[in-house]
Amino acid sequence: MLQFLVLPLLLSFSSALLPYPQSYEYADSFLTLSNDLSINAPENTLDTINAAVQAIHASAHRRLSIGLGSEDVDSITDATPSITALNVNIDSDISIQDIFNQPIDKRDESYYLDIPYSEDDITATINSANILGLHRALSTFQQLFYKHPSEDIHYLNNAPITINDSPEFGWRSVMLDTSRNYYKKESLLNLISTMSFVKLSVFHWHITDQHSWPLVTDVHPELYEKGSYPGMLYTQQDIEDVVEHGRSVGVDVVIELDLPGHTQSVAESHPDLISCIDRRPWSNYAAEPPAGQLNLQNDDVLPLVQSVLDDLLPRAPSKYFGTGGDELNPACYDMTLDELAPLVRSFQSSLSDKLDEFNKTAVVWHELSTEYEMPLEDGTLVINWSTADFTSQILASQPSTVSIIHAASDYMYLDCGTGGWLGNAPDGTSWCDPFKSWQKIYSFDAYANMAEEDKGRVAGGETTLWSEQADSANFESLIWPRAAAGAEVFWTHPDPQVRTDNADDALYRMHDIRYRLVDRDVRAAALQPLWCAVRPGKCNV
């Protein structure tokens, strides 16, 4: 007799989905996936579905058991029932871009997945509200299957399966800084594909900063011609390719220009528009070298920025756009904070007006809200990069129409704990030590110390990688699989006590997703020796 297991999160090492679904019923029967799966789906979804099915058949990932799935061989015979058909039903034909034009909390990512069990050929069913829900369903579907140890067979071991699923938060992101060091376009495309596989919804592309201006625009070509690293650019075609790839896998690409701070790269072409250019000692004027911020008292600054936005915003189709606002240092202007604040508010207000012209909503760093006390427009998303306990101060500084994105540096910063990068400092450490393990990220409570009426103001969260010591060569091992822990935090958001009670289960699923990513040629870091991965709980303290 089949016994269904139905719990929000249940210790069961045969079920390794990540993020874990909101509702998941399963048992313990084996099914194989036909190599000639019949797909009945809307015509415009067939390429997406076929790509997911082909990825399953291409996978060499075996179940994490002591025998790496060899224990399952006797249960997989010619008599084992097979999934021979997949029916896909989508309620709405709304385009993915029309979905990305919606506010983040209005995007419907829900889906239903049913895989019955019988002795006959089996038809799996996916129902979703729209194409975005289908992407999330296919992520789950792919994670259900393992490769047979010795035959060209892919199977699952926990049928029948019924899943009803939707996210707790709409904004589930990785932020990547591509200014401090350059990333190849192929690296960005691969990152977005991997994000989709774990149901992350937004690629936050921090494209410019103080170190380089790699953004190609039709206007002011001198910005990238003089402000980029030689030959390291993102052309208009590159941006289009990244955005389109995001659409193709259900990931919204949100571009950020970090303004008015972190803009020393502009000084290479417009030194008259930048204050305190590379002034020393740098620590008096900037968070890190080189110093340099837009001169907000120069009347030529705003027209230049507005012209760049006029060029870029039509090519950045997301509803959201990042305008920065972090780490402005008043000393760079020889001002006090009180003297600088009106200039910052006026500048950011002009940026908001420009976004309004293109029907965009701003994503900003928290300093605008707390240090500069700027009234933000309805719908604005404020990123908290300070410590997690700073969230309440940010919420209190703005009306209920402004929401927050969690990126607390004491939980979500992926570059922390990798050693100091400043020269002449042999004992240097990163400013945000220690290293943020997957367990630390997974322990984050998005509602901690929050009034009930403020919980609806949480848009979601993101893990962030600042690139002082990262580029295409090593970034994957810094992001993965830790960002997958963030994916579950902001998709499922299990109760903190449930996470504690099921820590071994979470670790097993993190191992499984890590090996699945490696199977997909992602350089995801190992979490433990394989001996531990296949013996859950044996390597605990």
C-alpha positions as CSV (number, residue, x, y, z in Angstrom):
1,M,0.0,0.0,0.0
2,L,1.3,3.5,-0.9
3,Q,1.7,5.8,2.0
4,F,1.6,9.5,1.2
5,L,4.0,11.8,3.0
6,V,2.5,15.3,3.5
7,L,4.5,17.8,5.5
8,P,5.8,21.3,4.9
9,L,9.3,20.0,5.2
10,L,9.9,16.4,6.1
11,L,13.0,14.4,6.7
12,S,13.0,12.1,3.7
13,F,16.2,11.5,1.9
14,S,14.4,10.2,-1.2
15,S,13.0,13.6,-1.9
16,A,15.7,16.2,-2.7
17,L,13.8,19.2,-4.2
18,L,15.2,22.7,-3.7
19,P,13.4,25.0,-3.1
20,Y,11.1,22.7,-1.3
21,P,7.5,23.0,-2.5
22,Q,4.8,24.6,-0.4
23,S,2.7,21.4,-0.7
24,Y,4.3,18.1,-1.6
25,E,2.7,14.7,-1.5
26,Y,4.7,11.7,-2.5
27,A,5.1,8.0,-1.8
28,D,7.8,5.4,-2.6
29,S,7.2,3.8,-6.0
30,F,9.6,3.9,-8.9
31,L,8.9,5.3,-12.4
32,T,11.1,5.7,-15.4
33,L,11.0,8.6,-17.9
34,S,10.3,7.5,-21.4
35,N,13.0,8.4,-23.9
36,D,10.2,9.1,-26.3
37,L,8.0,11.3,-24.1
38,S,4.8,12.6,-25.7
39,I,4.2,16.3,-25.0
40,N,0.8,17.8,-25.2
41,A,1.2,21.6,-24.6
42,P,0.6,25.0,-26.2
43,E,2.7,25.5,-29.3
44,N,4.6,28.4,-27.8
45,T,5.8,26.4,-24.8
46,L,7.2,23.4,-26.7
47,D,10.8,24.6,-27.0
48,T,10.9,25.4,-23.3
49,I,9.5,22.0,-22.3
50,N,11.6,20.0,-24.7
51,A,14.7,21.8,-23.4
52,A,13.8,20.7,-19.8
53,V,13.2,17.1,-20.9
54,Q,16.4,17.0,-22.9
55,A,18.3,18.2,-19.8
56,I,16.9,15.3,-17.8
57,H,18.0,12.8,-20.4
58,A,21.5,14.4,-20.6
59,S,22.0,14.3,-16.9
60,A,24.4,11.9,-15.3
61,H,23.4,12.8,-11.8
62,R,22.9,9.8,-9.5
63,R,21.0,9.6,-6.3
64,L,23.1,10.5,-3.2
65,S,23.2,7.2,-1.4
66,I,26.1,5.1,-0.2
67,G,26.0,3.2,-3.5
68,L,25.1,6.3,-5.5
69,G,21.8,4.8,-6.6
70,S,23.0,1.2,-7.0
71,E,20.5,0.3,-4.2
72,D,17.7,1.2,-6.7
73,V,18.7,-1.1,-9.5
74,D,16.6,-4.0,-8.4
75,S,13.5,-1.8,-8.3
76,I,14.1,-0.6,-11.9
77,T,13.2,-3.4,-14.3
78,D,11.4,-3.8,-17.6
79,A,8.2,-4.0,-15.6
80,T,8.7,-0.6,-14.0
81,P,6.0,1.7,-15.2
82,S,7.1,4.6,-17.4
83,I,6.0,8.2,-17.7
84,T,5.2,8.3,-21.4
85,A,3.3,11.6,-21.7
86,L,3.3,15.1,-20.3
87,N,0.2,17.2,-20.5
88,V,0.7,21.0,-19.9
89,N,-2.2,23.4,-19.3
90,I,-1.7,27.1,-19.1
91,D,-4.5,29.4,-18.0
92,S,-3.3,32.6,-19.6
93,D,-1.3,33.3,-22.8
94,I,0.2,36.5,-21.2
95,S,3.8,37.0,-22.5
96,I,6.7,36.7,-20.1
97,Q,7.6,40.4,-20.8
98,D,4.0,41.5,-19.9
99,I,4.5,39.6,-16.6
100,F,7.9,41.3,-16.0
101,N,6.0,44.6,-16.5
102,Q,3.9,43.9,-13.5
103,P,4.8,44.8,-9.9
104,I,6.9,42.0,-8.3
105,D,4.2,41.0,-5.8
106,K,1.6,40.6,-8.7
107,R,3.6,38.1,-10.7
108,D,1.9,34.7,-10.5
109,E,4.4,31.9,-10.4
110,S,2.1,29.2,-9.1
111,Y,1.9,25.7,-10.6
112,Y,0.5,22.3,-10.0
113,L,2.4,19.1,-10.9
114,D,0.9,15.6,-10.8
115,I,2.6,12.3,-11.5
116,P,0.2,9.4,-10.8
117,Y,1.2,5.8,-10.3
118,S,-0.3,2.8,-12.1
119,E,0.9,-0.4,-13.8
120,D,0.1,1.2,-17.2
121,D,1.8,4.0,-19.1
122,I,1.6,7.2,-17.1
123,T,0.7,10.7,-18.0
124,A,2.2,13.5,-15.9
125,T,0.3,16.8,-15.7
126,I,1.5,20.4,-15.2
127,N,-1.1,23.2,-14.7
128,S,0.1,26.8,-14.4
129,A,-1.4,30.2,-14.4
130,N,1.1,31.4,-17.1
131,I,4.4,30.8,-18.8
132,L,6.3,31.9,-15.7
133,G,4.6,29.2,-13.6
134,L,5.6,26.7,-16.2
135,H,9.2,27.6,-15.8
136,R,8.9,27.0,-12.1
137,A,7.1,23.7,-12.6
138,L,9.8,22.5,-15.1
139,S,12.5,23.3,-12.5
140,T,10.8,21.0,-10.1
141,F,10.1,18.3,-12.7
142,Q,13.8,18.1,-13.7
143,Q,14.9,17.7,-10.1
144,L,12.8,14.7,-9.5
145,F,14.9,12.3,-11.7
146,Y,18.1,10.4,-11.3
147,K,20.4,8.6,-13.7
148,H,20.5,4.8,-13.5
149,P,24.0,3.7,-12.5
150,S,24.6,1.6,-15.6
151,E,21.9,2.0,-18.1
152,D,20.5,4.9,-20.2
153,I,17.5,5.3,-17.9
154,H,16.3,8.2,-15.8
155,Y,13.9,7.4,-12.9
156,L,12.3,8.8,-9.9
157,N,11.7,6.8,-6.7
158,N,8.8,8.6,-4.9
159,A,5.7,8.2,-7.0
160,P,2.8,9.1,-7.0
161,I,3.6,12.8,-6.6
162,T,1.3,15.8,-6.2
163,I,2.7,19.3,-5.8
164,N,0.9,22.6,-5.4
165,D,3.5,25.4,-5.2
166,S,4.0,29.1,-5.3
167,P,6.6,31.5,-3.7
168,E,6.4,33.4,-0.5
169,F,8.2,36.4,-2.1
170,G,8.4,37.6,-5.7
171,W,11.9,39.1,-5.5
172,R,14.4,36.2,-5.3
173,S,17.7,37.4,-6.7
174,V,21.4,37.2,-7.2
175,M,23.1,40.6,-7.4
176,L,26.4,40.6,-9.4
177,D,28.8,43.5,-9.6
178,T,30.4,43.6,-13.1
179,S,32.4,46.8,-12.6
180,R,35.1,45.9,-10.2
181,N,36.0,42.9,-12.4
182,Y,34.6,42.0,-15.8
183,Y,32.5,39.0,-16.5
184,K,32.1,37.4,-19.9
185,K,28.6,37.5,-21.4
186,E,28.6,33.7,-21.4
187,S,29.2,33.7,-17.7
188,L,26.1,35.9,-17.2
189,L,24.0,33.7,-19.4
190,N,25.1,30.6,-17.5
191,L,24.4,32.3,-14.2
192,I,20.8,33.1,-15.3
193,S,20.2,29.6,-16.4
194,T,21.4,28.3,-13.1
195,M,19.2,30.8,-11.2
196,S,16.2,29.6,-13.1
197,F,16.9,26.0,-12.1
198,V,16.5,26.9,-8.4
199,K,13.5,29.2,-9.1
200,L,15.4,32.5,-8.6
201,S,13.4,35.2,-10.3
202,V,15.6,38.3,-10.7
203,F,19.1,38.9,-11.9
204,H,20.2,42.2,-10.3
205,W,22.9,43.4,-12.7
206,H,25.1,46.0,-10.9
207,I,26.7,47.0,-14.2
208,T,28.6,50.2,-13.3
209,D,30.6,51.3,-10.3
210,Q,33.7,53.3,-9.4
211,H,36.2,51.0,-11.0
212,S,34.9,50.7,-14.5
213,W,32.1,51.8,-16.8
214,P,31.6,48.9,-19.2
215,L,28.2,50.0,-20.5
216,V,28.0,50.9,-24.2
217,T,25.5,53.5,-25.1
218,D,24.8,55.6,-28.2
219,V,25.1,58.7,-26.2
220,H,28.3,59.8,-24.4
221,P,30.5,57.1,-25.9
222,E,33.4,58.7,-24.0
223,L,32.0,57.1,-20.8
224,Y,32.8,53.6,-21.8
225,E,35.7,54.4,-24.2
226,K,37.7,55.9,-21.4
227,G,36.0,54.5,-18.3
228,S,36.1,50.7,-19.1
229,Y,38.9,48.2,-18.9
230,P,40.2,47.9,-22.4
231,G,38.0,45.7,-24.5
232,M,35.8,44.7,-21.6
233,L,32.4,46.1,-22.6
234,Y,28.8,45.2,-22.6
235,T,27.5,46.2,-26.0
236,Q,23.9,46.9,-26.7
237,Q,23.7,43.5,-28.3
238,D,25.2,41.9,-25.2
239,I,22.5,43.6,-23.0
240,E,19.8,42.5,-25.4
241,D,21.1,38.9,-25.3
242,V,21.2,38.8,-21.5
243,V,17.8,40.2,-21.2
244,E,16.3,37.9,-23.8
245,H,18.0,34.9,-22.2
246,G,16.4,35.9,-18.9
247,R,13.0,36.0,-20.5
248,S,13.6,32.6,-22.1
249,V,14.1,31.0,-18.7
250,G,11.8,33.1,-16.5
251,V,14.4,35.4,-14.9
252,D,13.8,39.2,-15.0
253,V,17.0,41.2,-15.6
254,V,17.1,44.4,-13.5
255,I,19.9,46.7,-14.4
256,E,21.5,49.1,-11.9
257,L,23.6,52.2,-12.5
258,D,25.1,53.1,-9.2
259,L,24.6,56.8,-8.8
260,P,25.7,59.4,-7.6
261,G,28.4,57.7,-5.5
262,H,30.8,55.0,-6.9
263,T,31.3,57.0,-10.1
264,Q,35.1,57.6,-10.3
265,S,35.0,55.7,-13.6
266,V,33.2,58.8,-15.0
267,A,36.2,60.9,-14.2
268,E,38.2,59.2,-16.9
269,S,36.1,61.1,-19.5
270,H,34.6,63.9,-17.4
271,P,36.9,64.9,-14.6
272,D,35.0,68.2,-14.2
273,L,31.9,66.3,-13.2
274,I,33.5,64.2,-10.4
275,S,34.4,65.4,-6.9
276,C,37.5,64.1,-4.9
277,I,38.9,62.1,-7.8
278,D,41.1,59.4,-6.3
279,R,41.8,61.7,-3.3
280,R,44.1,60.3,-0.6
281,P,43.9,58.8,1.9
282,W,41.1,57.1,0.2
283,S,39.6,55.8,3.4
284,N,38.6,59.4,4.3
285,Y,36.5,59.8,1.2
286,A,35.3,56.4,0.0
287,A,34.4,52.9,1.2
288,E,37.2,51.6,-0.9
289,P,39.6,53.0,-3.5
290,P,39.4,54.9,-5.8
291,A,37.4,57.8,-4.4
292,G,35.1,59.8,-6.6
293,Q,31.4,60.9,-6.7
294,L,29.3,62.8,-9.1
295,N,29.6,66.5,-8.3
296,L,26.0,67.3,-7.4
297,Q,26.7,71.0,-7.5
298,N,27.7,70.9,-11.1
299,D,24.8,71.8,-13.4
300,D,26.1,69.5,-16.2
301,V,25.9,66.3,-14.1
302,L,22.1,65.8,-14.3
303,P,21.8,66.3,-18.1
304,L,24.5,63.8,-18.7
305,V,22.9,61.2,-16.5
306,Q,19.4,61.9,-18.0
307,S,20.7,61.4,-21.5
308,V,22.3,58.1,-20.6
309,L,19.0,57.0,-19.0
310,D,17.1,58.1,-22.1
311,D,19.3,55.8,-24.1
312,L,19.4,52.8,-21.7
313,L,15.9,52.6,-20.2
314,P,14.2,51.6,-23.5
315,R,16.6,48.7,-23.7
316,A,16.1,47.6,-20.0
317,P,12.5,46.3,-20.3
318,S,11.9,45.2,-16.7
319,K,9.5,47.3,-14.7
320,Y,12.4,47.9,-12.2
321,F,15.6,49.8,-12.6
322,G,18.3,50.4,-10.0
323,T,19.5,53.9,-9.4
324,G,22.0,53.3,-6.5
325,G,22.2,55.8,-3.7
326,D,24.7,53.9,-1.5
327,E,27.8,54.9,0.4
328,L,27.9,58.6,-0.4
329,N,30.7,60.2,1.6
330,P,30.0,63.8,2.6
331,A,33.7,64.4,3.1
332,C,34.2,63.9,-0.7
333,Y,32.3,67.2,-1.1
334,D,33.8,68.9,2.0
335,M,30.3,68.9,3.4
336,T,28.4,67.7,6.4
337,L,25.6,65.1,5.9
338,D,23.0,67.8,6.6
339,E,24.5,70.0,3.9
340,L,24.7,67.1,1.4
341,A,21.2,65.7,2.0
342,P,19.2,68.3,0.0
343,L,21.4,67.8,-3.0
344,V,21.0,64.0,-2.9
345,R,17.3,64.2,-2.5
346,S,17.0,66.6,-5.5
347,F,19.2,64.4,-7.6
348,Q,17.4,61.2,-6.8
349,S,14.0,62.9,-7.3
350,S,15.1,63.9,-10.8
351,L,16.1,60.3,-11.5
352,S,12.7,59.1,-10.2
353,D,11.0,61.6,-12.6
354,K,13.0,60.1,-15.5
355,L,12.0,56.6,-14.5
356,D,8.4,57.7,-14.5
357,E,8.7,58.8,-18.1
358,F,9.4,55.2,-19.0
359,N,7.0,53.6,-16.5
360,K,9.8,52.2,-14.4
361,T,10.0,51.7,-10.6
362,A,13.2,52.5,-8.7
363,V,15.2,50.0,-6.8
364,V,17.6,51.8,-4.4
365,W,20.0,51.1,-1.6
366,H,18.8,51.9,1.9
367,E,20.9,55.0,2.6
368,L,18.5,57.2,0.6
369,S,15.8,56.2,3.1
370,T,17.7,56.3,6.4
371,E,20.6,58.7,6.0
372,Y,19.1,61.2,3.5
373,E,15.5,60.8,4.7
374,M,14.2,61.0,1.1
375,P,10.5,60.4,0.6
376,L,10.4,57.6,-1.9
377,E,7.7,57.1,-4.5
378,D,5.0,54.4,-4.1
379,G,6.2,51.0,-5.1
380,T,9.9,51.8,-4.7
381,L,12.0,48.8,-3.5
382,V,14.7,49.6,-0.9
383,I,17.6,47.1,-0.5
384,N,18.9,46.7,3.1
385,W,22.6,45.8,2.8
386,S,23.2,46.7,6.4
387,T,22.7,44.1,9.2
388,A,19.4,42.3,9.4
389,D,18.3,44.2,12.5
390,F,18.4,47.4,10.5
391,T,15.3,46.5,8.6
392,S,12.9,48.0,11.1
393,Q,14.6,51.4,10.8
394,I,14.2,51.3,7.1
395,L,10.5,50.4,7.2
396,A,9.8,53.1,9.8
397,S,11.4,55.7,7.6
398,Q,9.0,55.1,4.7
399,P,5.2,54.8,4.2
400,S,3.6,51.4,3.7
401,T,3.7,51.8,-0.1
402,V,7.5,51.3,-0.1
403,S,8.8,47.8,0.2
404,I,12.1,46.2,1.3
405,I,14.5,43.7,-0.3
406,H,16.6,41.8,2.2
407,A,20.3,41.7,1.4
408,A,21.6,41.9,4.9
409,S,25.4,41.8,4.8
410,D,25.6,39.6,7.9
411,Y,23.7,36.9,6.1
412,M,23.6,37.4,2.3
413,Y,27.0,38.8,1.2
414,L,28.8,36.0,-0.7
415,D,32.2,37.8,-0.9
416,C,32.6,38.0,2.9
417,G,35.2,35.9,4.6
418,T,37.5,35.4,1.6
419,G,40.4,37.4,3.0
420,G,41.5,40.9,2.6
421,W,42.1,42.3,-0.9
422,L,43.9,45.6,0.0
423,G,47.6,45.6,-0.6
424,N,50.2,46.0,2.2
425,A,47.9,44.3,4.7
426,P,49.1,40.7,5.3
427,D,46.7,40.3,8.2
428,G,43.8,41.9,6.3
429,T,40.3,40.5,6.4
430,S,37.1,41.3,4.6
431,W,35.1,44.0,6.2
432,C,32.1,41.7,6.6
433,D,33.8,38.6,8.1
434,P,33.1,35.8,8.6
435,F,32.3,33.7,5.5
436,K,28.5,33.3,5.1
437,S,27.9,29.6,4.9
438,W,24.9,28.1,3.3
439,Q,23.6,27.4,6.8
440,K,23.9,31.0,7.8
441,I,22.0,32.1,4.8
442,Y,19.4,29.4,5.3
443,S,18.8,30.6,8.9
444,F,17.6,34.0,7.8
445,D,14.1,34.9,8.9
446,A,12.6,37.5,6.6
447,Y,10.0,38.4,9.2
448,A,12.2,38.6,12.3
449,N,11.2,41.3,14.7
450,M,8.7,42.7,12.2
451,A,5.3,44.0,13.1
452,E,2.5,42.0,11.5
453,E,1.4,45.0,9.4
454,D,4.9,45.3,7.9
455,K,5.2,41.7,6.7
456,G,3.4,42.5,3.5
457,R,6.1,45.1,2.7
458,V,8.8,42.4,2.2
459,A,9.3,42.1,-1.5
460,G,11.9,39.3,-1.0
461,G,15.7,39.1,-0.9
462,E,18.9,38.5,-2.7
463,T,22.4,37.1,-2.2
464,T,25.0,39.5,-3.4
465,L,28.5,39.1,-4.9
466,W,30.7,42.1,-5.0
467,S,33.6,41.4,-7.3
468,E,36.8,42.7,-5.7
469,Q,38.1,39.1,-5.8
470,A,35.8,37.5,-8.3
471,D,35.3,37.3,-12.0
472,S,34.4,34.7,-14.6
473,A,37.1,32.4,-13.5
474,N,35.9,31.8,-9.9
475,F,32.5,33.4,-9.4
476,E,30.4,30.2,-9.7
477,S,32.1,28.6,-6.7
478,L,31.4,31.7,-4.6
479,I,27.7,31.9,-5.6
480,W,26.8,28.2,-5.8
481,P,25.4,26.4,-4.1
482,R,25.0,29.0,-1.4
483,A,22.6,31.1,-3.4
484,A,20.3,28.0,-3.6
485,A,19.9,28.3,0.2
486,G,18.7,31.9,-0.4
487,A,16.4,30.6,-3.1
488,E,14.6,28.3,-0.6
489,V,14.5,31.1,2.1
490,F,12.6,33.4,-0.2
491,W,10.6,30.8,-2.1
492,T,9.4,28.5,0.7
493,H,10.4,30.6,3.7
494,P,10.0,27.6,6.1
495,D,9.3,28.5,9.7
496,P,12.6,28.9,11.5
497,Q,11.8,26.1,13.9
498,V,11.0,23.8,11.0
499,R,14.4,24.6,9.5
500,T,16.1,23.7,12.8
501,D,14.2,20.5,13.2
502,N,14.9,19.4,9.6
503,A,18.5,20.6,9.3
504,D,19.8,17.2,8.1
505,D,17.1,17.2,5.4
506,A,18.1,20.7,4.2
507,L,21.8,19.7,4.0
508,Y,20.9,16.6,2.0
509,R,19.0,18.6,-0.5
510,M,21.8,21.2,-0.6
511,H,24.2,18.4,-1.5
512,D,21.8,17.1,-4.1
513,I,21.4,20.5,-5.8
514,R,25.2,21.0,-5.7
515,Y,25.9,17.8,-7.5
516,R,23.1,18.5,-10.0
517,L,24.8,21.9,-10.7
518,V,28.2,20.2,-11.2
519,D,26.5,17.8,-13.6
520,R,25.5,20.9,-15.5
521,D,29.1,22.1,-15.7
522,V,28.6,24.7,-12.9
523,R,31.6,25.0,-10.7
524,A,29.6,24.8,-7.5
525,A,31.7,24.5,-4.3
526,A,31.6,21.3,-2.3
527,L,29.8,21.5,1.1
528,Q,31.3,18.4,2.7
529,P,33.2,15.3,1.8
530,L,31.1,13.0,-0.4
531,W,31.3,10.4,2.5
532,C,29.2,12.9,4.6
533,A,26.8,13.8,1.7
534,V,25.7,10.2,1.3
535,R,25.4,9.6,5.1
536,P,23.0,12.3,6.3
537,G,23.7,13.4,9.9
538,K,27.0,11.5,10.3
539,C,29.1,14.6,10.1
540,N,27.2,16.7,12.5
541,V,28.7,18.2,15.7
